[in-house]
């Protein structure tokens, strides 16, 4: 059986990763001189508390190639084939570091590393789909082909209540952040071809939530959905309930956005991911 590996930005609920036998490699979050492994040394709840009360913005990074090599070597004891599906290489060095890690392996094992071109539960749903196929005995080649065909059917939309964290992280100009605050705009972002892009702007959080609901509802044939949050789980549950009324038979996963993404998006991120049939 092919063993699936991904990174913590996939936002996979722990019980899902366990049930589908997916290995999740934690990325790093650094506050000052302290480095934490995402959701291993630092829970999402603790992270967002620190984020809201810290004067210094944390930084994020991928583990070194040696760490990936160790994980792959450990898995190679029981598995002859490994498929790693990681965060978009245009957003992170994770993919490239994983490729370097394969070259440092000491055990013989066929390892394929794939760029998901996605993040958060877009990446998560993709990995889940591959893991389900792997458990039925699909070959490594079949899984890589399936992933390539599935990526275009996954759609992510995100809203933020402030541009402050993007500005503090140097992702956008301070003037844009100031204008966004003055106009009380809630941007809608998406991930396309591996990069984040602005999709729309609405004037209130309520309208942003309506926008996300409408976005999900317009699809005809949906295989799976995910609703994600930073700190406001009640808001995410309410949105998931609205979407579930449109797609009563489609599984909807509720998930917490990883500290790695939260570093740049802020604590009040709300996201919807749709996987089409």
BALOBA-1460 file (C-alpha; in Angstrom, 3 decimals):
// residues 277
<rec num="1" residu="x" x="0.000" y="0.000" z="0.000"/>
<rec num="2" residu="x" x="1.163" y="3.530" z="-0.817"/>
<rec num="3" residu="x" x="1.737" y="5.669" z="2.299"/>
<rec num="4" residu="x" x="0.429" y="9.250" z="2.179"/>
<rec num="5" residu="x" x="2.388" y="12.113" z="3.733"/>
<rec num="6" residu="x" x="1.456" y="15.788" z="3.903"/>
<rec num="7" residu="x" x="2.238" y="18.886" z="5.973"/>
<rec num="8" residu="x" x="0.310" y="20.573" z="8.757"/>
<rec num="9" residu="x" x="-0.972" y="23.374" z="6.515"/>
<rec num="10" residu="x" x="-3.386" y="20.773" z="5.096"/>
<rec num="11" residu="x" x="-5.465" y="21.387" z="8.262"/>
<rec num="12" residu="x" x="-6.583" y="17.762" z="8.371"/>
<rec num="13" residu="x" x="-8.689" y="17.026" z="11.464"/>
<rec num="14" residu="x" x="-6.562" y="14.639" z="13.602"/>
<rec num="15" residu="x" x="-9.198" y="11.900" z="13.562"/>
<rec num="16" residu="x" x="-9.325" y="12.002" z="9.740"/>
<rec num="17" residu="x" x="-5.545" y="11.733" z="9.424"/>
<rec num="18" residu="x" x="-5.605" y="8.786" z="11.829"/>
<rec num="19" residu="x" x="-8.456" y="6.955" z="10.108"/>
<rec num="20" residu="x" x="-6.893" y="7.355" z="6.647"/>
<rec num="21" residu="x" x="-3.371" y="6.568" z="7.921"/>
<rec num="22" residu="x" x="-1.941" y="9.895" z="6.710"/>
<rec num="23" residu="x" x="1.351" y="11.083" z="8.190"/>
<rec num="24" residu="x" x="1.339" y="14.841" z="8.850"/>
<rec num="25" residu="x" x="4.674" y="16.672" z="9.044"/>
<rec num="26" residu="x" x="4.475" y="19.791" z="11.244"/>
<rec num="27" residu="x" x="5.846" y="23.056" z="9.904"/>
<rec num="28" residu="x" x="7.535" y="25.517" z="12.258"/>
<rec num="29" residu="x" x="6.240" y="28.684" z="13.895"/>
<rec num="30" residu="x" x="8.741" y="30.960" z="15.611"/>
<rec num="31" residu="x" x="7.908" y="33.608" z="18.215"/>
<rec num="32" residu="x" x="11.129" y="35.508" z="18.869"/>
<rec num="33" residu="x" x="13.729" y="32.921" z="19.878"/>
<rec num="34" residu="x" x="11.186" y="30.167" z="20.549"/>
<rec num="35" residu="x" x="10.394" y="27.686" z="17.772"/>
<rec num="36" residu="x" x="7.305" y="25.480" z="17.898"/>
<rec num="37" residu="x" x="6.188" y="22.571" z="15.758"/>
<rec num="38" residu="x" x="2.776" y="23.418" z="14.350"/>
<rec num="39" residu="x" x="0.075" y="21.751" z="16.487"/>
<rec num="40" residu="x" x="2.647" y="19.510" z="18.202"/>
<rec num="41" residu="x" x="4.347" y="21.951" z="20.598"/>
<rec num="42" residu="x" x="1.731" y="24.665" z="20.085"/>
<rec num="43" residu="x" x="-2.010" y="24.174" z="19.712"/>
<rec num="44" residu="x" x="-3.958" y="26.400" z="17.340"/>
<rec num="45" residu="x" x="-5.825" y="27.869" z="20.331"/>
<rec num="46" residu="x" x="-2.589" y="28.778" z="22.148"/>
<rec num="47" residu="x" x="-1.086" y="30.138" z="18.955"/>
<rec num="48" residu="x" x="-3.945" y="32.535" z="18.241"/>
<rec num="49" residu="x" x="-3.879" y="33.740" z="21.848"/>
<rec num="50" residu="x" x="-0.169" y="34.498" z="21.513"/>
<rec num="51" residu="x" x="-0.715" y="36.116" z="18.113"/>
<rec num="52" residu="x" x="-3.344" y="38.521" z="19.436"/>
<rec num="53" residu="x" x="-1.204" y="39.477" z="22.427"/>
<rec num="54" residu="x" x="2.236" y="39.625" z="20.811"/>
<rec num="55" residu="x" x="3.853" y="42.853" z="19.652"/>
<rec num="56" residu="x" x="6.095" y="40.849" z="17.323"/>
<rec num="57" residu="x" x="4.698" y="38.927" z="14.380"/>
<rec num="58" residu="x" x="5.826" y="35.287" z="14.374"/>
<rec num="59" residu="x" x="7.626" y="33.761" z="11.422"/>
<rec num="60" residu="x" x="7.089" y="30.402" z="9.749"/>
<rec num="61" residu="x" x="9.350" y="27.866" z="8.084"/>
<rec num="62" residu="x" x="9.561" y="24.313" z="6.817"/>
<rec num="63" residu="x" x="11.631" y="21.696" z="8.682"/>
<rec num="64" residu="x" x="15.070" y="21.013" z="7.219"/>
<rec num="65" residu="x" x="15.710" y="18.304" z="4.593"/>
<rec num="66" residu="x" x="17.146" y="16.037" z="7.287"/>
<rec num="67" residu="x" x="13.835" y="16.011" z="9.143"/>
<rec num="68" residu="x" x="11.985" y="14.944" z="5.986"/>
<rec num="69" residu="x" x="14.603" y="12.252" z="5.346"/>
<rec num="70" residu="x" x="14.081" y="10.858" z="8.871"/>
<rec num="71" residu="x" x="10.301" y="10.741" z="8.423"/>
<rec num="72" residu="x" x="10.599" y="9.027" z="5.042"/>
<rec num="73" residu="x" x="13.196" y="6.543" z="6.338"/>
<rec num="74" residu="x" x="10.963" y="5.638" z="9.295"/>
<rec num="75" residu="x" x="8.005" y="5.055" z="6.967"/>
<rec num="76" residu="x" x="10.168" y="3.054" z="4.558"/>
<rec num="77" residu="x" x="10.571" y="0.360" z="7.241"/>
<rec num="78" residu="x" x="6.982" y="-0.748" z="6.591"/>
<rec num="79" residu="x" x="6.202" y="0.793" z="3.201"/>
<rec num="80" residu="x" x="7.826" y="0.347" z="-0.211"/>
<rec num="81" residu="x" x="6.110" y="3.401" z="-1.732"/>
<rec num="82" residu="x" x="5.467" y="6.879" z="-0.309"/>
<rec num="83" residu="x" x="3.489" y="9.747" z="-1.810"/>
<rec num="84" residu="x" x="4.113" y="13.206" z="-0.350"/>
<rec num="85" residu="x" x="1.567" y="15.924" z="-1.181"/>
<rec num="86" residu="x" x="2.616" y="19.324" z="0.094"/>
<rec num="87" residu="x" x="1.683" y="22.994" z="0.288"/>
<rec num="88" residu="x" x="2.050" y="24.998" z="-2.925"/>
<rec num="89" residu="x" x="5.732" y="25.558" z="-3.663"/>
<rec num="90" residu="x" x="4.865" y="29.141" z="-4.667"/>
<rec num="91" residu="x" x="3.745" y="29.796" z="-1.092"/>
<rec num="92" residu="x" x="6.359" y="27.820" z="0.850"/>
<rec num="93" residu="x" x="9.716" y="26.035" z="0.633"/>
<rec num="94" residu="x" x="8.098" y="22.854" z="2.007"/>
<rec num="95" residu="x" x="7.854" y="21.054" z="-1.348"/>
<rec num="96" residu="x" x="11.463" y="21.798" z="-2.336"/>
<rec num="97" residu="x" x="12.736" y="20.809" z="1.116"/>
<rec num="98" residu="x" x="10.838" y="17.506" z="0.898"/>
<rec num="99" residu="x" x="12.471" y="16.816" z="-2.485"/>
<rec num="100" residu="x" x="15.885" y="17.452" z="-0.910"/>
<rec num="101" residu="x" x="14.922" y="15.157" z="1.965"/>
<rec num="102" residu="x" x="14.292" y="12.273" z="-0.418"/>
<rec num="103" residu="x" x="17.888" y="12.576" z="-1.657"/>
<rec num="104" residu="x" x="19.169" y="12.218" z="1.914"/>
<rec num="105" residu="x" x="17.271" y="9.004" z="2.658"/>
<rec num="106" residu="x" x="19.253" y="5.999" z="3.875"/>
<rec num="107" residu="x" x="16.637" y="3.350" z="3.114"/>
<rec num="108" residu="x" x="15.459" y="2.199" z="-0.290"/>
<rec num="109" residu="x" x="11.916" y="3.269" z="-1.034"/>
<rec num="110" residu="x" x="10.061" y="4.730" z="-4.007"/>
<rec num="111" residu="x" x="9.055" y="8.265" z="-2.993"/>
<rec num="112" residu="x" x="7.038" y="10.660" z="-5.148"/>
<rec num="113" residu="x" x="6.695" y="14.313" z="-4.086"/>
<rec num="114" residu="x" x="3.762" y="16.308" z="-5.495"/>
<rec num="115" residu="x" x="3.015" y="20.027" z="-5.377"/>
<rec num="116" residu="x" x="-0.660" y="20.335" z="-4.407"/>
<rec num="117" residu="x" x="-0.701" y="23.954" z="-5.723"/>
<rec num="118" residu="x" x="-3.138" y="24.436" z="-2.829"/>
<rec num="119" residu="x" x="-3.183" y="24.959" z="0.925"/>
<rec num="120" residu="x" x="-5.461" y="24.612" z="3.954"/>
<rec num="121" residu="x" x="-8.308" y="22.116" z="3.444"/>
<rec num="122" residu="x" x="-8.039" y="22.338" z="-0.343"/>
<rec num="123" residu="x" x="-4.793" y="20.489" z="0.156"/>
<rec num="124" residu="x" x="-6.434" y="18.451" z="2.912"/>
<rec num="125" residu="x" x="-9.340" y="17.219" z="0.785"/>
<rec num="126" residu="x" x="-6.894" y="16.348" z="-2.002"/>
<rec num="127" residu="x" x="-4.756" y="14.263" z="0.355"/>
<rec num="128" residu="x" x="-7.848" y="12.587" z="1.826"/>
<rec num="129" residu="x" x="-9.016" y="11.588" z="-1.639"/>
<rec num="130" residu="x" x="-5.599" y="10.103" z="-2.433"/>
<rec num="131" residu="x" x="-5.426" y="8.287" z="0.909"/>
<rec num="132" residu="x" x="-8.847" y="6.671" z="0.368"/>
<rec num="133" residu="x" x="-7.690" y="5.431" z="-3.035"/>
<rec num="134" residu="x" x="-4.412" y="4.182" z="-1.548"/>
<rec num="135" residu="x" x="-6.302" y="2.126" z="1.044"/>
<rec num="136" residu="x" x="-8.143" y="0.366" z="-1.801"/>
<rec num="137" residu="x" x="-4.815" y="-0.652" z="-3.340"/>
<rec num="138" residu="x" x="-4.292" y="2.048" z="-5.991"/>
<rec num="139" residu="x" x="-0.741" y="2.208" z="-7.352"/>
<rec num="140" residu="x" x="1.597" y="5.157" z="-6.936"/>
<rec num="141" residu="x" x="1.199" y="6.060" z="-10.611"/>
<rec num="142" residu="x" x="-2.596" y="5.910" z="-10.363"/>
<rec num="143" residu="x" x="-2.570" y="8.176" z="-7.326"/>
<rec num="144" residu="x" x="-0.330" y="10.776" z="-8.978"/>
<rec num="145" residu="x" x="-2.641" y="10.777" z="-12.017"/>
<rec num="146" residu="x" x="-5.716" y="11.091" z="-9.809"/>
<rec num="147" residu="x" x="-4.204" y="14.056" z="-7.952"/>
<rec num="148" residu="x" x="-3.435" y="15.830" z="-11.224"/>
<rec num="149" residu="x" x="-7.038" y="15.361" z="-12.346"/>
<rec num="150" residu="x" x="-8.504" y="16.404" z="-8.977"/>
<rec num="151" residu="x" x="-6.603" y="19.665" z="-8.366"/>
<rec num="152" residu="x" x="-8.655" y="21.711" z="-10.897"/>
<rec num="153" residu="x" x="-11.865" y="20.569" z="-9.160"/>
<rec num="154" residu="x" x="-10.879" y="22.061" z="-5.798"/>
<rec num="155" residu="x" x="-11.842" y="25.663" z="-5.063"/>
<rec num="156" residu="x" x="-10.820" y="27.716" z="-2.020"/>
<rec num="157" residu="x" x="-12.188" y="31.072" z="-0.871"/>
<rec num="158" residu="x" x="-11.057" y="32.914" z="2.249"/>
<rec num="159" residu="x" x="-12.190" y="36.078" z="3.997"/>
<rec num="160" residu="x" x="-10.244" y="38.160" z="6.506"/>
<rec num="161" residu="x" x="-11.537" y="40.881" z="8.805"/>
<rec num="162" residu="x" x="-8.294" y="42.841" z="8.627"/>
<rec num="163" residu="x" x="-5.314" y="43.249" z="6.330"/>
<rec num="164" residu="x" x="-3.092" y="44.064" z="9.301"/>
<rec num="165" residu="x" x="-1.333" y="40.697" z="9.494"/>
<rec num="166" residu="x" x="-0.655" y="40.557" z="5.760"/>
<rec num="167" residu="x" x="0.800" y="44.062" z="6.003"/>
<rec num="168" residu="x" x="2.888" y="43.265" z="9.098"/>
<rec num="169" residu="x" x="4.266" y="40.234" z="7.308"/>
<rec num="170" residu="x" x="5.192" y="42.347" z="4.294"/>
<rec num="171" residu="x" x="2.673" y="40.643" z="2.029"/>
<rec num="172" residu="x" x="0.913" y="43.870" z="1.007"/>
<rec num="173" residu="x" x="1.707" y="47.566" z="1.267"/>
<rec num="174" residu="x" x="0.828" y="49.429" z="4.446"/>
<rec num="175" residu="x" x="-1.177" y="51.936" z="2.456"/>
<rec num="176" residu="x" x="-3.457" y="49.183" z="1.181"/>
<rec num="177" residu="x" x="-3.904" y="47.915" z="4.723"/>
<rec num="178" residu="x" x="-4.772" y="51.417" z="5.926"/>
<rec num="179" residu="x" x="-7.283" y="51.895" z="3.122"/>
<rec num="180" residu="x" x="-8.862" y="48.537" z="3.895"/>
<rec num="181" residu="x" x="-9.237" y="49.493" z="7.541"/>
<rec num="182" residu="x" x="-10.703" y="52.910" z="6.700"/>
<rec num="183" residu="x" x="-13.241" y="51.450" z="4.308"/>
<rec num="184" residu="x" x="-13.977" y="48.504" z="6.616"/>
<rec num="185" residu="x" x="-13.516" y="46.200" z="3.665"/>
<rec num="186" residu="x" x="-13.467" y="42.438" z="4.042"/>
<rec num="187" residu="x" x="-11.357" y="40.981" z="1.228"/>
<rec num="188" residu="x" x="-12.195" y="37.641" z="-0.382"/>
<rec num="189" residu="x" x="-9.087" y="35.726" z="-1.421"/>
<rec num="190" residu="x" x="-8.615" y="32.531" z="-3.391"/>
<rec num="191" residu="x" x="-5.768" y="30.179" z="-4.271"/>
<rec num="192" residu="x" x="-5.226" y="29.668" z="-7.976"/>
<rec num="193" residu="x" x="-2.269" y="28.125" z="-9.783"/>
<rec num="194" residu="x" x="-0.456" y="27.894" z="-6.477"/>
<rec num="195" residu="x" x="-0.725" y="31.527" z="-5.366"/>
<rec num="196" residu="x" x="-3.188" y="33.608" z="-3.371"/>
<rec num="197" residu="x" x="-5.143" y="36.178" z="-5.328"/>
<rec num="198" residu="x" x="-7.797" y="38.793" z="-4.455"/>
<rec num="199" residu="x" x="-11.234" y="37.812" z="-5.688"/>
<rec num="200" residu="x" x="-13.669" y="40.352" z="-4.248"/>
<rec num="201" residu="x" x="-14.196" y="42.927" z="-1.496"/>
<rec num="202" residu="x" x="-17.335" y="43.315" z="0.564"/>
<rec num="203" residu="x" x="-18.234" y="45.897" z="3.175"/>
<rec num="204" residu="x" x="-18.995" y="43.781" z="6.235"/>
<rec num="205" residu="x" x="-18.235" y="40.460" z="7.846"/>
<rec num="206" residu="x" x="-21.871" y="39.414" z="7.476"/>
<rec num="207" residu="x" x="-21.738" y="40.099" z="3.738"/>
<rec num="208" residu="x" x="-18.426" y="38.240" z="3.480"/>
<rec num="209" residu="x" x="-20.035" y="35.206" z="5.135"/>
<rec num="210" residu="x" x="-23.001" y="35.467" z="2.751"/>
<rec num="211" residu="x" x="-20.541" y="35.649" z="-0.153"/>
<rec num="212" residu="x" x="-18.809" y="32.441" z="0.959"/>
<rec num="213" residu="x" x="-22.150" y="30.670" z="1.364"/>
<rec num="214" residu="x" x="-23.296" y="31.794" z="-2.083"/>
<rec num="215" residu="x" x="-19.961" y="30.730" z="-3.579"/>
<rec num="216" residu="x" x="-20.292" y="27.184" z="-2.251"/>
<rec num="217" residu="x" x="-23.988" y="26.948" z="-3.097"/>
<rec num="218" residu="x" x="-23.533" y="27.668" z="-6.812"/>
<rec num="219" residu="x" x="-21.816" y="24.334" z="-7.531"/>
<rec num="220" residu="x" x="-23.970" y="21.581" z="-9.008"/>
<rec num="221" residu="x" x="-22.105" y="18.382" z="-8.165"/>
<rec num="222" residu="x" x="-20.064" y="18.492" z="-4.963"/>
<rec num="223" residu="x" x="-18.083" y="15.607" z="-3.491"/>
<rec num="224" residu="x" x="-16.820" y="17.200" z="-0.265"/>
<rec num="225" residu="x" x="-16.739" y="20.543" z="1.525"/>
<rec num="226" residu="x" x="-14.738" y="22.147" z="4.301"/>
<rec num="227" residu="x" x="-15.339" y="25.203" z="6.469"/>
<rec num="228" residu="x" x="-12.385" y="26.564" z="8.425"/>
<rec num="229" residu="x" x="-11.829" y="29.156" z="11.109"/>
<rec num="230" residu="x" x="-9.103" y="30.788" z="13.156"/>
<rec num="231" residu="x" x="-10.739" y="31.580" z="16.503"/>
<rec num="232" residu="x" x="-14.470" y="31.944" z="15.812"/>
<rec num="233" residu="x" x="-15.746" y="28.375" z="15.740"/>
<rec num="234" residu="x" x="-19.378" y="29.481" z="16.236"/>
<rec num="235" residu="x" x="-19.237" y="31.537" z="13.042"/>
<rec num="236" residu="x" x="-17.771" y="28.583" z="11.128"/>
<rec num="237" residu="x" x="-20.388" y="26.169" z="12.481"/>
<rec num="238" residu="x" x="-23.177" y="28.570" z="11.468"/>
<rec num="239" residu="x" x="-21.749" y="28.845" z="7.945"/>
<rec num="240" residu="x" x="-21.330" y="25.058" z="7.699"/>
<rec num="241" residu="x" x="-24.967" y="24.610" z="8.750"/>
<rec num="242" residu="x" x="-26.141" y="26.991" z="6.017"/>
<rec num="243" residu="x" x="-24.088" y="25.180" z="3.374"/>
<rec num="244" residu="x" x="-25.268" y="21.789" z="4.659"/>
<rec num="245" residu="x" x="-28.875" y="22.827" z="3.988"/>
<rec num="246" residu="x" x="-27.925" y="23.165" z="0.297"/>
<rec num="247" residu="x" x="-25.898" y="19.915" z="0.206"/>
<rec num="248" residu="x" x="-27.503" y="17.665" z="2.860"/>
<rec num="249" residu="x" x="-25.777" y="14.490" z="1.630"/>
<rec num="250" residu="x" x="-22.277" y="15.935" z="1.114"/>
<rec num="251" residu="x" x="-19.689" y="15.551" z="3.905"/>
<rec num="252" residu="x" x="-18.625" y="18.902" z="5.387"/>
<rec num="253" residu="x" x="-15.422" y="19.002" z="7.433"/>
<rec num="254" residu="x" x="-14.984" y="21.661" z="10.121"/>
<rec num="255" residu="x" x="-11.336" y="22.488" z="10.670"/>
<rec num="256" residu="x" x="-9.046" y="24.967" z="12.413"/>
<rec num="257" residu="x" x="-6.707" y="26.966" z="10.166"/>
<rec num="258" residu="x" x="-3.081" y="26.166" z="10.974"/>
<rec num="259" residu="x" x="-0.875" y="28.632" z="12.874"/>
<rec num="260" residu="x" x="1.346" y="28.791" z="9.786"/>
<rec num="261" residu="x" x="-1.459" y="30.349" z="7.722"/>
<rec num="262" residu="x" x="-2.845" y="32.215" z="10.739"/>
<rec num="263" residu="x" x="0.464" y="34.044" z="11.044"/>
<rec num="264" residu="x" x="-0.243" y="35.815" z="7.751"/>
<rec num="265" residu="x" x="-4.048" y="35.864" z="7.795"/>
<rec num="266" residu="x" x="-4.809" y="36.760" z="11.408"/>
<rec num="267" residu="x" x="-7.088" y="35.134" z="13.992"/>
<rec num="268" residu="x" x="-10.416" y="35.861" z="12.297"/>
<rec num="269" residu="x" x="-9.868" y="33.993" z="9.042"/>
<rec num="270" residu="x" x="-12.894" y="32.151" z="7.650"/>
<rec num="271" residu="x" x="-12.555" y="29.820" z="4.670"/>
<rec num="272" residu="x" x="-14.643" y="27.538" z="2.468"/>
<rec num="273" residu="x" x="-13.283" y="24.777" z="0.244"/>
<rec num="274" residu="x" x="-15.332" y="22.954" z="-2.376"/>
<rec num="275" residu="x" x="-14.309" y="19.716" z="-4.085"/>
<rec num="276" residu="x" x="-16.417" y="19.074" z="-7.183"/>
<rec num="277" residu="x" x="-17.424" y="15.599" z="-8.320"/>
